[in-house]
Amino acid sequence: MKLRKVTALALTGAMVAGLAACGGGSAAATTTAAAAESKAAAETKAAESKAADADYSKLDKVELIGADSTGKGAAGQIFGELVASKVDAITGGQLTIDYHPNGELGGDADLLRQEQSGDIDIVVCQTAPTVSFIPEMAVFDLPMVFAKYDGDKIDQVLNGKDSKFNEQLSAAYEAAGYHKLGILQNATYRLTTSNTEVKTKADFKELKIRTMENANHMAFWTAIGAAPTPLAWAEVYISLQNGTIDAEENAADTCVGANFQEVQKYLACTNHILYANQISINKDKYESLDPAYQAALDQAVSEAIAEMRPQLEKIDKDSKKTLTDGGMTLIEYDNAFFDEILALDGVKDLYKKIDGDVKGLGTTLQESLAK
């Protein structure tokens, strides 16, 4: 099977340290950005050096099978195909990834199950579907935990070699039969669209908001006074249009794809859940690879994350512009708003509950972000 190539996307340029338009960002986060970027660059160079020393022509050819179930052209697909292209280039075609995007091999749960059993090797998906297989991934359900930090700081915590959080999360992957390769993000988030102006905490009282059927997500909205309403995706547009629900929450590009500017008045940058895609490989498969191939795969992932992060920021900004050009009013919040929400008893209780579920990994995440 031939390697699928990346098409129609120029993934070049330096990492962007700034936040997306609704990202917020504290002074502490800003001062760590340059250091975080420097560390990321050093780690990428180290991987490149190790891979460059290898003579791949002396190794047996290996083909891995990779997959995602994202929509066509979504960040997850581009990410996976870029990694595949880079692995091919780094090893001169000795290590390749036969990549199947857009659900060709099944939905997220199907893919993760096949990866765990070794039927396929590599999976790219958002963080939420992994919780059923790696319970510690529920740490990403901590509401607004990333909201005050920039992409460089978050990347250092999620992917940095000296990150305690990365070390503990990687161990959770290993225990479940996976090997964590990396997490792609750039401080872009799930936002809230609404027909009610939501400038303050009080404005969320009794807001009928469509959410995913995720107990942690629903508990957050309940804690701030809203009325979370799980609803099938196909019913959301018409339900917003006829007033059955007042609001919904999603990434900006998803809102554009659904044309919510036609039925929603406000775009509120609540930044409650980080928009991130993980890439992982079956643990046994990774350990069976020659160390040179492991280094090449690590290098490919590091390079792909570095190249794609600025693209995520651009997609987020462009999507927000499309929504506001379509008539929506942008609502942004300062750090005081996030602090007020995080100080609520119900939100504090949810943090304790999630931290217990993930064996203290939530505490490690908060401590790592605060450094």
C-alpha atoms as a printed R data frame, in Angstrom:
    type eleno elety resid chain resno       x      y      z
1   ATOM     1    CA   MET     A     1   0.000  0.000  0.000
2   ATOM     2    CA   LYS     A     2   1.352  3.397 -0.927
3   ATOM     3    CA   LEU     A     3   1.980  6.143  1.552
4   ATOM     4    CA   ARG     A     4  -0.611  8.892  1.384
5   ATOM     5    CA   LYS     A     5   0.966 12.304  0.861
6   ATOM     6    CA   VAL     A     6   0.008 15.639  2.385
7   ATOM     7    CA   THR     A     7  -1.646 17.972 -0.134
8   ATOM     8    CA   ALA     A     8  -2.398 21.666 -0.520
9   ATOM     9    CA   LEU     A     9  -0.997 23.032  2.738
10  ATOM    10    CA   ALA     A    10   2.134 25.070  3.344
11  ATOM    11    CA   LEU     A    11   3.246 24.180  6.858
12  ATOM    12    CA   THR     A    12   6.172 26.539  7.290
13  ATOM    13    CA   GLY     A    13   7.300 29.359  9.562
14  ATOM    14    CA   ALA     A    14   8.434 29.806 13.140
15  ATOM    15    CA   MET     A    15   6.368 28.851 16.181
16  ATOM    16    CA   VAL     A    16   3.839 31.509 17.169
17  ATOM    17    CA   ALA     A    17   4.132 32.429 20.826
18  ATOM    18    CA   GLY     A    18   1.072 34.669 20.987
19  ATOM    19    CA   LEU     A    19  -2.382 33.570 22.000
20  ATOM    20    CA   ALA     A    20  -5.352 33.073 19.745
21  ATOM    21    CA   ALA     A    21  -7.733 36.027 19.819
22  ATOM    22    CA   CYS     A    22  -9.638 34.658 22.796
23  ATOM    23    CA   GLY     A    23  -6.793 32.878 24.524
24  ATOM    24    CA   GLY     A    24  -6.152 35.260 27.388
25  ATOM    25    CA   GLY     A    25  -2.740 34.804 28.943
26  ATOM    26    CA   SER     A    26  -1.144 35.791 32.203
27  ATOM    27    CA   ALA     A    27   2.073 37.712 32.669
28  ATOM    28    CA   ALA     A    28   3.677 34.603 34.105
29  ATOM    29    CA   ALA     A    29   2.746 32.595 31.027
30  ATOM    30    CA   THR     A    30   4.105 35.295 28.745
31  ATOM    31    CA   THR     A    31   7.483 35.361 30.485
32  ATOM    32    CA   THR     A    32   7.859 31.577 30.090
33  ATOM    33    CA   ALA     A    33   7.027 31.524 26.378
34  ATOM    34    CA   ALA     A    34  10.542 32.162 25.063
35  ATOM    35    CA   ALA     A    35  12.048 29.572 27.409
36  ATOM    36    CA   ALA     A    36   9.403 26.987 26.468
37  ATOM    37    CA   GLU     A    37  10.000 27.566 22.757
38  ATOM    38    CA   SER     A    38  13.756 27.267 23.271
39  ATOM    39    CA   LYS     A    39  13.331 23.940 25.074
40  ATOM    40    CA   ALA     A    40  11.032 22.614 22.348
41  ATOM    41    CA   ALA     A    41  13.560 23.600 19.673
42  ATOM    42    CA   ALA     A    42  16.384 21.924 21.602
43  ATOM    43    CA   GLU     A    43  14.398 18.697 21.963
44  ATOM    44    CA   THR     A    44  13.586 18.675 18.244
45  ATOM    45    CA   LYS     A    45  17.268 19.200 17.391
46  ATOM    46    CA   ALA     A    46  18.260 16.362 19.709
47  ATOM    47    CA   ALA     A    47  15.824 14.020 17.965
48  ATOM    48    CA   GLU     A    48  17.097 15.185 14.566
49  ATOM    49    CA   SER     A    49  20.695 14.537 15.599
50  ATOM    50    CA   LYS     A    50  19.932 11.037 16.821
51  ATOM    51    CA   ALA     A    51  17.981 10.200 13.659
52  ATOM    52    CA   ALA     A    52  20.641 11.746 11.407
53  ATOM    53    CA   ASP     A    53  23.275  9.379 12.794
54  ATOM    54    CA   ALA     A    54  21.333  6.327 11.606
55  ATOM    55    CA   ASP     A    55  22.055  4.389  8.433
56  ATOM    56    CA   TYR     A    56  18.523  3.337  7.548
57  ATOM    57    CA   SER     A    57  19.611  1.478  4.424
58  ATOM    58    CA   LYS     A    58  20.992 -1.284  6.647
59  ATOM    59    CA   LEU     A    59  17.620 -1.794  8.347
60  ATOM    60    CA   ASP     A    60  14.715 -3.909  7.149
61  ATOM    61    CA   LYS     A    61  11.863 -1.893  5.692
62  ATOM    62    CA   VAL     A    62   8.896 -1.458  8.028
63  ATOM    63    CA   GLU     A    63   5.388 -0.257  7.182
64  ATOM    64    CA   LEU     A    64   3.116  0.967  9.964
65  ATOM    65    CA   ILE     A    65  -0.635  1.472  9.668
66  ATOM    66    CA   GLY     A    66  -2.023  4.793 10.904
67  ATOM    67    CA   ALA     A    67  -5.536  6.210 10.991
68  ATOM    68    CA   ASP     A    68  -7.900  8.932 12.179
69  ATOM    69    CA   SER     A    69 -11.649  9.505 12.013
70  ATOM    70    CA   THR     A    70 -11.624 13.289 11.645
71  ATOM    71    CA   GLY     A    71 -13.493 15.245  9.004
72  ATOM    72    CA   LYS     A    72 -11.830 15.885  5.667
73  ATOM    73    CA   GLY     A    73  -9.193 18.574  5.977
74  ATOM    74    CA   ALA     A    74  -9.398 18.701  9.774
75  ATOM    75    CA   ALA     A    75  -6.301 19.332 11.866
76  ATOM    76    CA   GLY     A    76  -6.110 15.700 12.960
77  ATOM    77    CA   GLN     A    77  -5.935 14.433  9.387
78  ATOM    78    CA   ILE     A    78  -3.327 17.000  8.356
79  ATOM    79    CA   PHE     A    79  -1.275 16.176 11.449
80  ATOM    80    CA   GLY     A    80  -1.291 12.424 10.826
81  ATOM    81    CA   GLU     A    81  -0.475 12.745  7.143
82  ATOM    82    CA   LEU     A    82   2.318 15.213  7.856
83  ATOM    83    CA   VAL     A    83   3.916 12.788 10.332
84  ATOM    84    CA   ALA     A    84   3.672 10.024  7.719
85  ATOM    85    CA   SER     A    85   5.283 12.205  5.064
86  ATOM    86    CA   LYS     A    86   8.116 13.220  7.388
87  ATOM    87    CA   VAL     A    87   8.868  9.647  8.511
88  ATOM    88    CA   ASP     A    88   9.150  8.635  4.871
89  ATOM    89    CA   ALA     A    89  11.500 11.545  4.106
90  ATOM    90    CA   ILE     A    90  13.687 11.100  7.203
91  ATOM    91    CA   THR     A    91  14.281  7.391  6.598
92  ATOM    92    CA   GLY     A    92  14.442  7.485  2.816
93  ATOM    93    CA   GLY     A    93  11.357  5.301  2.558
94  ATOM    94    CA   GLN     A    94  12.660  2.598  4.899
95  ATOM    95    CA   LEU     A    95  10.022  3.325  7.560
96  ATOM    96    CA   THR     A    96   6.626  4.283  6.154
97  ATOM    97    CA   ILE     A    97   3.107  4.827  7.454
98  ATOM    98    CA   ASP     A    98   0.156  3.684  5.376
99  ATOM    99    CA   TYR     A    99  -2.269  6.361  6.560
100 ATOM   100    CA   HIS     A   100  -6.064  6.028  6.507
101 ATOM   101    CA   PRO     A   101  -7.918  9.292  7.332
102 ATOM   102    CA   ASN     A   102 -11.565 10.254  7.785
103 ATOM   103    CA   GLY     A   103 -12.828  7.087  9.427
104 ATOM   104    CA   GLU     A   104 -11.744  4.660  6.707
105 ATOM   105    CA   LEU     A   105 -10.903  2.106  9.410
106 ATOM   106    CA   GLY     A   106 -13.617  3.082 11.891
107 ATOM   107    CA   GLY     A   107 -14.579  5.703 14.464
108 ATOM   108    CA   ASP     A   108 -12.352  6.888 17.302
109 ATOM   109    CA   ALA     A   109 -13.321  4.098 19.705
110 ATOM   110    CA   ASP     A   110 -12.863  1.469 16.986
111 ATOM   111    CA   LEU     A   111  -9.446  2.848 16.079
112 ATOM   112    CA   LEU     A   112  -8.221  3.029 19.665
113 ATOM   113    CA   ARG     A   113  -9.412 -0.528 20.280
114 ATOM   114    CA   GLN     A   114  -7.610 -1.756 17.153
115 ATOM   115    CA   GLU     A   115  -4.475  0.144 18.187
116 ATOM   116    CA   GLN     A   116  -4.552 -1.376 21.662
117 ATOM   117    CA   SER     A   117  -4.895 -4.895 20.245
118 ATOM   118    CA   GLY     A   118  -2.172 -4.313 17.649
119 ATOM   119    CA   ASP     A   119  -4.374 -4.595 14.573
120 ATOM   120    CA   ILE     A   120  -3.293 -1.086 13.573
121 ATOM   121    CA   ASP     A   121  -0.307  0.845 14.843
122 ATOM   122    CA   ILE     A   122  -0.882  4.607 15.069
123 ATOM   123    CA   VAL     A   123  -3.980  6.671 15.872
124 ATOM   124    CA   VAL     A   124  -4.573 10.426 15.805
125 ATOM   125    CA   CYS     A   125  -7.633 11.700 17.664
126 ATOM   126    CA   GLN     A   126  -8.800 14.347 20.102
127 ATOM   127    CA   THR     A   127  -8.292 13.716 23.802
128 ATOM   128    CA   ALA     A   128 -11.886 12.949 24.815
129 ATOM   129    CA   PRO     A   129 -12.260  9.537 23.074
130 ATOM   130    CA   THR     A   130  -9.115  8.207 24.742
131 ATOM   131    CA   VAL     A   131 -10.610  8.371 28.254
132 ATOM   132    CA   SER     A   132 -12.372  5.020 27.789
133 ATOM   133    CA   PHE     A   133  -8.984  3.391 27.191
134 ATOM   134    CA   ILE     A   134  -6.668  5.613 29.254
135 ATOM   135    CA   PRO     A   135  -8.723  6.877 32.243
136 ATOM   136    CA   GLU     A   136  -6.070  9.436 33.186
137 ATOM   137    CA   MET     A   137  -6.878 11.361 29.978
138 ATOM   138    CA   ALA     A   138  -9.930 12.699 31.849
139 ATOM   139    CA   VAL     A   139  -7.451 15.258 33.193
140 ATOM   140    CA   PHE     A   140  -8.265 17.246 30.030
141 ATOM   141    CA   ASP     A   141 -11.839 17.599 31.350
142 ATOM   142    CA   LEU     A   142 -10.603 20.001 34.050
143 ATOM   143    CA   PRO     A   143 -12.541 23.135 33.051
144 ATOM   144    CA   MET     A   144 -10.534 26.245 32.147
145 ATOM   145    CA   VAL     A   145  -7.309 24.689 33.461
146 ATOM   146    CA   PHE     A   146  -5.390 25.904 30.386
147 ATOM   147    CA   ALA     A   147  -7.351 29.133 29.834
148 ATOM   148    CA   LYS     A   148  -4.745 31.551 31.207
149 ATOM   149    CA   TYR     A   149  -1.702 30.061 29.472
150 ATOM   150    CA   ASP     A   150  -0.210 30.433 26.013
151 ATOM   151    CA   GLY     A   151   0.541 27.686 23.509
152 ATOM   152    CA   ASP     A   152   4.260 27.516 24.247
153 ATOM   153    CA   LYS     A   153   3.750 26.967 27.956
154 ATOM   154    CA   ILE     A   154   1.082 24.335 27.352
155 ATOM   155    CA   ASP     A   155   3.286 22.562 24.794
156 ATOM   156    CA   GLN     A   156   6.182 22.421 27.254
157 ATOM   157    CA   VAL     A   157   3.927 20.841 29.891
158 ATOM   158    CA   LEU     A   158   2.288 18.354 27.510
159 ATOM   159    CA   ASN     A   159   5.348 17.340 25.479
160 ATOM   160    CA   GLY     A   160   8.493 18.575 27.271
161 ATOM   161    CA   LYS     A   161  11.127 15.979 28.140
162 ATOM   162    CA   ASP     A   162  11.538 17.481 31.620
163 ATOM   163    CA   SER     A   163   7.795 17.823 32.288
164 ATOM   164    CA   LYS     A   164   6.580 15.806 35.279
165 ATOM   165    CA   PHE     A   165   3.064 15.876 33.840
166 ATOM   166    CA   ASN     A   166   4.277 14.476 30.509
167 ATOM   167    CA   GLU     A   167   6.203 11.765 32.349
168 ATOM   168    CA   GLN     A   168   3.170 10.670 34.381
169 ATOM   169    CA   LEU     A   169   0.743 10.863 31.458
170 ATOM   170    CA   SER     A   170   3.141  8.857 29.275
171 ATOM   171    CA   ALA     A   171   3.271  6.193 31.990
172 ATOM   172    CA   ALA     A   172  -0.535  5.992 31.917
173 ATOM   173    CA   TYR     A   173  -0.386  5.400 28.149
174 ATOM   174    CA   GLU     A   174   2.158  2.623 28.643
175 ATOM   175    CA   ALA     A   175   0.057  0.935 31.327
176 ATOM   176    CA   ALA     A   176  -2.862  0.814 28.891
177 ATOM   177    CA   GLY     A   177  -0.811 -0.645 26.032
178 ATOM   178    CA   TYR     A   178  -0.048  2.568 24.140
179 ATOM   179    CA   HIS     A   179   2.995  4.779 23.671
180 ATOM   180    CA   LYS     A   180   2.386  8.538 23.672
181 ATOM   181    CA   LEU     A   181   4.130 10.273 20.779
182 ATOM   182    CA   GLY     A   182   2.837 13.804 21.292
183 ATOM   183    CA   ILE     A   183  -0.083 16.195 21.672
184 ATOM   184    CA   LEU     A   184  -0.816 18.958 19.161
185 ATOM   185    CA   GLN     A   185  -2.389 22.221 20.383
186 ATOM   186    CA   ASN     A   186  -1.775 25.960 20.312
187 ATOM   187    CA   ALA     A   187  -3.980 27.445 23.046
188 ATOM   188    CA   THR     A   188  -7.171 27.250 21.017
189 ATOM   189    CA   TYR     A   189 -10.295 26.084 22.775
190 ATOM   190    CA   ARG     A   190 -13.898 25.055 22.757
191 ATOM   191    CA   LEU     A   191 -15.934 28.277 22.899
192 ATOM   192    CA   THR     A   192 -19.568 29.107 23.622
193 ATOM   193    CA   THR     A   193 -22.054 30.415 21.077
194 ATOM   194    CA   SER     A   194 -25.272 31.838 22.457
195 ATOM   195    CA   ASN     A   195 -28.369 33.884 21.725
196 ATOM   196    CA   THR     A   196 -28.054 35.351 25.209
197 ATOM   197    CA   GLU     A   197 -25.312 37.843 26.029
198 ATOM   198    CA   VAL     A   198 -22.984 36.149 28.536
199 ATOM   199    CA   LYS     A   199 -20.560 38.779 29.780
200 ATOM   200    CA   THR     A   200 -20.569 37.799 33.451
201 ATOM   201    CA   LYS     A   201 -20.938 34.638 35.514
202 ATOM   202    CA   ALA     A   202 -24.497 35.637 36.397
203 ATOM   203    CA   ASP     A   203 -25.443 35.654 32.703
204 ATOM   204    CA   PHE     A   204 -24.952 31.871 32.511
205 ATOM   205    CA   LYS     A   205 -27.757 31.212 35.003
206 ATOM   206    CA   GLU     A   206 -30.289 28.759 33.496
207 ATOM   207    CA   LEU     A   207 -28.663 29.037 30.051
208 ATOM   208    CA   LYS     A   208 -29.826 26.005 28.073
209 ATOM   209    CA   ILE     A   209 -26.575 24.873 26.477
210 ATOM   210    CA   ARG     A   210 -26.018 21.832 24.311
211 ATOM   211    CA   THR     A   211 -23.042 19.762 25.486
212 ATOM   212    CA   MET     A   212 -21.508 16.411 24.701
213 ATOM   213    CA   GLU     A   213 -22.822 13.581 26.867
214 ATOM   214    CA   ASN     A   214 -19.804 13.831 29.150
215 ATOM   215    CA   ALA     A   215 -20.496 13.799 32.891
216 ATOM   216    CA   ASN     A   216 -17.566 16.088 33.721
217 ATOM   217    CA   HIS     A   217 -18.502 18.647 31.073
218 ATOM   218    CA   MET     A   218 -22.118 18.666 32.227
219 ATOM   219    CA   ALA     A   219 -21.070 19.041 35.863
220 ATOM   220    CA   PHE     A   220 -19.060 22.142 34.971
221 ATOM   221    CA   TRP     A   221 -21.967 23.888 33.277
222 ATOM   222    CA   THR     A   222 -24.267 22.963 36.156
223 ATOM   223    CA   ALA     A   223 -21.722 24.384 38.626
224 ATOM   224    CA   ILE     A   224 -21.794 27.800 36.947
225 ATOM   225    CA   GLY     A   225 -25.597 27.861 36.904
226 ATOM   226    CA   ALA     A   226 -26.318 26.795 33.323
227 ATOM   227    CA   ALA     A   227 -28.625 23.991 32.218
228 ATOM   228    CA   PRO     A   228 -26.542 21.508 30.173
229 ATOM   229    CA   THR     A   229 -28.566 19.648 27.564
230 ATOM   230    CA   PRO     A   230 -27.013 16.704 25.691
231 ATOM   231    CA   LEU     A   231 -28.342 16.638 22.157
232 ATOM   232    CA   ALA     A   232 -27.513 14.764 18.963
233 ATOM   233    CA   TRP     A   233 -25.300 16.869 16.715
234 ATOM   234    CA   ALA     A   234 -27.748 16.650 13.816
235 ATOM   235    CA   GLU     A   235 -30.406 18.375 15.951
236 ATOM   236    CA   VAL     A   236 -28.299 21.294 17.210
237 ATOM   237    CA   TYR     A   237 -28.781 23.807 14.382
238 ATOM   238    CA   ILE     A   238 -32.567 23.537 14.260
239 ATOM   239    CA   SER     A   239 -32.768 23.530 18.079
240 ATOM   240    CA   LEU     A   240 -30.809 26.789 18.231
241 ATOM   241    CA   GLN     A   241 -32.970 28.218 15.474
242 ATOM   242    CA   ASN     A   242 -36.290 27.413 17.148
243 ATOM   243    CA   GLY     A   243 -35.143 28.245 20.683
244 ATOM   244    CA   THR     A   244 -35.259 24.747 22.145
245 ATOM   245    CA   ILE     A   245 -31.745 25.499 23.391
246 ATOM   246    CA   ASP     A   246 -30.010 28.857 23.861
247 ATOM   247    CA   ALA     A   247 -26.387 27.936 23.290
248 ATOM   248    CA   GLU     A   248 -23.808 25.323 22.397
249 ATOM   249    CA   GLU     A   249 -20.037 24.883 22.829
250 ATOM   250    CA   ASN     A   250 -17.452 23.920 20.234
251 ATOM   251    CA   ALA     A   251 -14.207 24.907 18.555
252 ATOM   252    CA   ALA     A   252 -14.499 27.947 16.282
253 ATOM   253    CA   ASP     A   253 -13.879 26.008 13.061
254 ATOM   254    CA   THR     A   254 -16.643 23.564 13.982
255 ATOM   255    CA   CYS     A   255 -19.012 26.493 14.511
256 ATOM   256    CA   VAL     A   256 -18.136 27.806 11.048
257 ATOM   257    CA   GLY     A   257 -18.707 24.397  9.488
258 ATOM   258    CA   ALA     A   258 -22.152 24.270 11.104
259 ATOM   259    CA   ASN     A   259 -23.014 27.854 10.040
260 ATOM   260    CA   PHE     A   260 -23.938 28.814 13.589
261 ATOM   261    CA   GLN     A   261 -23.511 32.494 12.686
262 ATOM   262    CA   GLU     A   262 -26.909 32.094 11.038
263 ATOM   263    CA   VAL     A   263 -28.658 31.154 14.290
264 ATOM   264    CA   GLN     A   264 -26.453 32.563 17.094
265 ATOM   265    CA   LYS     A   265 -25.791 36.153 18.184
266 ATOM   266    CA   TYR     A   266 -22.754 35.859 20.458
267 ATOM   267    CA   LEU     A   267 -19.368 34.125 20.348
268 ATOM   268    CA   ALA     A   268 -18.062 33.887 23.906
269 ATOM   269    CA   CYS     A   269 -14.421 32.909 24.477
270 ATOM   270    CA   THR     A   270 -15.014 30.758 27.548
271 ATOM   271    CA   ASN     A   271 -11.912 28.677 26.749
272 ATOM   272    CA   HIS     A   272 -13.240 25.879 28.936
273 ATOM   273    CA   ILE     A   273 -11.719 22.877 27.124
274 ATOM   274    CA   LEU     A   274  -8.416 22.797 25.211
275 ATOM   275    CA   TYR     A   275  -8.647 21.815 21.547
276 ATOM   276    CA   ALA     A   276  -5.939 19.152 21.195
277 ATOM   277    CA   ASN     A   277  -5.110 16.095 19.080
278 ATOM   278    CA   GLN     A   278  -3.007 13.263 20.467
279 ATOM   279    CA   ILE     A   279  -0.918 10.849 18.406
280 ATOM   280    CA   SER     A   280   0.015  7.483 19.841
281 ATOM   281    CA   ILE     A   281   1.354  4.089 18.768
282 ATOM   282    CA   ASN     A   282   0.796  0.578 20.055
283 ATOM   283    CA   LYS     A   283   3.322  0.075 22.866
284 ATOM   284    CA   ASP     A   284   4.580 -3.330 21.711
285 ATOM   285    CA   LYS     A   285   4.945 -2.100 18.141
286 ATOM   286    CA   TYR     A   286   6.990  0.912 19.235
287 ATOM   287    CA   GLU     A   287   9.264 -1.249 21.381
288 ATOM   288    CA   SER     A   288   9.753 -3.671 18.462
289 ATOM   289    CA   LEU     A   289  11.105 -0.906 16.228
290 ATOM   290    CA   ASP     A   290  14.838 -0.441 15.843
291 ATOM   291    CA   PRO     A   291  15.979  2.513 18.019
292 ATOM   292    CA   ALA     A   292  16.842  4.405 14.832
293 ATOM   293    CA   TYR     A   293  13.261  4.067 13.637
294 ATOM   294    CA   GLN     A   294  11.989  5.137 17.063
295 ATOM   295    CA   ALA     A   295  14.141  8.269 16.827
296 ATOM   296    CA   ALA     A   296  12.894  8.971 13.299
297 ATOM   297    CA   LEU     A   297   9.274  8.661 14.391
298 ATOM   298    CA   ASP     A   298   9.882 10.905 17.411
299 ATOM   299    CA   GLN     A   299  11.576 13.466 15.160
300 ATOM   300    CA   ALA     A   300   8.701 13.390 12.661
301 ATOM   301    CA   VAL     A   301   6.134 14.037 15.396
302 ATOM   302    CA   SER     A   302   8.177 16.868 16.939
303 ATOM   303    CA   GLU     A   303   8.635 18.563 13.569
304 ATOM   304    CA   ALA     A   304   4.966 18.150 12.649
305 ATOM   305    CA   ILE     A   305   3.813 19.701 15.933
306 ATOM   306    CA   ALA     A   306   6.191 22.646 15.484
307 ATOM   307    CA   GLU     A   307   4.973 23.282 11.930
308 ATOM   308    CA   MET     A   308   1.279 22.853 12.625
309 ATOM   309    CA   ARG     A   309   0.915 24.948 15.767
310 ATOM   310    CA   PRO     A   310   0.924 28.279 13.893
311 ATOM   311    CA   GLN     A   311  -1.631 26.816 11.484
312 ATOM   312    CA   LEU     A   312  -3.973 26.023 14.377
313 ATOM   313    CA   GLU     A   313  -3.792 29.630 15.536
314 ATOM   314    CA   LYS     A   314  -4.515 30.902 12.029
315 ATOM   315    CA   ILE     A   315  -7.481 28.551 11.582
316 ATOM   316    CA   ASP     A   316  -8.881 29.693 14.938
317 ATOM   317    CA   LYS     A   317  -8.497 33.404 14.119
318 ATOM   318    CA   ASP     A   318  -9.893 33.014 10.612
319 ATOM   319    CA   SER     A   319 -12.872 31.049 11.929
320 ATOM   320    CA   LYS     A   320 -13.665 33.698 14.529
321 ATOM   321    CA   LYS     A   321 -13.506 36.366 11.833
322 ATOM   322    CA   THR     A   322 -15.922 34.392  9.663
323 ATOM   323    CA   LEU     A   323 -18.354 34.130 12.574
324 ATOM   324    CA   THR     A   324 -18.151 37.825 13.489
325 ATOM   325    CA   ASP     A   325 -18.351 38.871  9.827
326 ATOM   326    CA   GLY     A   326 -21.516 36.786  9.748
327 ATOM   327    CA   GLY     A   327 -23.059 38.951 12.452
328 ATOM   328    CA   MET     A   328 -21.944 37.420 15.750
329 ATOM   329    CA   THR     A   329 -20.626 39.640 18.561
330 ATOM   330    CA   LEU     A   330 -17.350 38.550 20.128
331 ATOM   331    CA   ILE     A   331 -17.191 38.376 23.936
332 ATOM   332    CA   GLU     A   332 -13.770 38.080 25.571
333 ATOM   333    CA   TYR     A   333 -12.891 37.592 29.233
334 ATOM   334    CA   ASP     A   334  -9.955 38.622 31.369
335 ATOM   335    CA   ASN     A   335  -8.199 36.411 33.908
336 ATOM   336    CA   ALA     A   336 -10.431 37.760 36.682
337 ATOM   337    CA   PHE     A   337 -13.408 36.055 35.015
338 ATOM   338    CA   PHE     A   338 -11.627 32.699 34.889
339 ATOM   339    CA   ASP     A   339 -10.515 33.090 38.507
340 ATOM   340    CA   GLU     A   340 -14.110 33.821 39.555
341 ATOM   341    CA   ILE     A   341 -15.381 30.690 37.832
342 ATOM   342    CA   LEU     A   342 -12.604 28.512 39.213
343 ATOM   343    CA   ALA     A   343 -13.345 29.764 42.743
344 ATOM   344    CA   LEU     A   344 -16.921 28.442 42.685
345 ATOM   345    CA   ASP     A   345 -17.542 25.616 45.153
346 ATOM   346    CA   GLY     A   346 -19.106 23.432 42.490
347 ATOM   347    CA   VAL     A   347 -16.103 23.864 40.190
348 ATOM   348    CA   LYS     A   348 -13.690 23.183 43.060
349 ATOM   349    CA   ASP     A   349 -15.613 19.999 43.841
350 ATOM   350    CA   LEU     A   350 -15.380 18.941 40.194
351 ATOM   351    CA   TYR     A   351 -11.620 19.520 40.220
352 ATOM   352    CA   LYS     A   352 -11.317 17.287 43.300
353 ATOM   353    CA   LYS     A   353 -13.471 14.610 41.700
354 ATOM   354    CA   ILE     A   354 -11.493 14.576 38.436
355 ATOM   355    CA   ASP     A   355  -8.160 14.681 40.280
356 ATOM   356    CA   GLY     A   356  -9.240 11.587 42.205
357 ATOM   357    CA   ASP     A   357 -10.310  9.845 39.010
358 ATOM   358    CA   VAL     A   358  -6.922 10.510 37.389
359 ATOM   359    CA   LYS     A   359  -4.843  9.550 40.446
360 ATOM   360    CA   GLY     A   360  -3.579 13.041 41.235
361 ATOM   361    CA   LEU     A   361  -2.582 13.888 37.669
362 ATOM   362    CA   GLY     A   362  -4.780 16.992 37.833
363 ATOM   363    CA   THR     A   363  -2.679 18.374 40.661
364 ATOM   364    CA   THR     A   364   0.496 17.618 38.711
365 ATOM   365    CA   LEU     A   365  -0.923 19.442 35.670
366 ATOM   366    CA   GLN     A   366  -1.795 22.563 37.638
367 ATOM   367    CA   GLU     A   367   1.594 22.602 39.356
368 ATOM   368    CA   SER     A   368   3.404 22.134 36.041
369 ATOM   369    CA   LEU     A   369   1.479 24.962 34.371
370 ATOM   370    CA   ALA     A   370   2.135 27.302 37.299
371 ATOM   371    CA   LYS     A   371   5.948 26.842 37.186
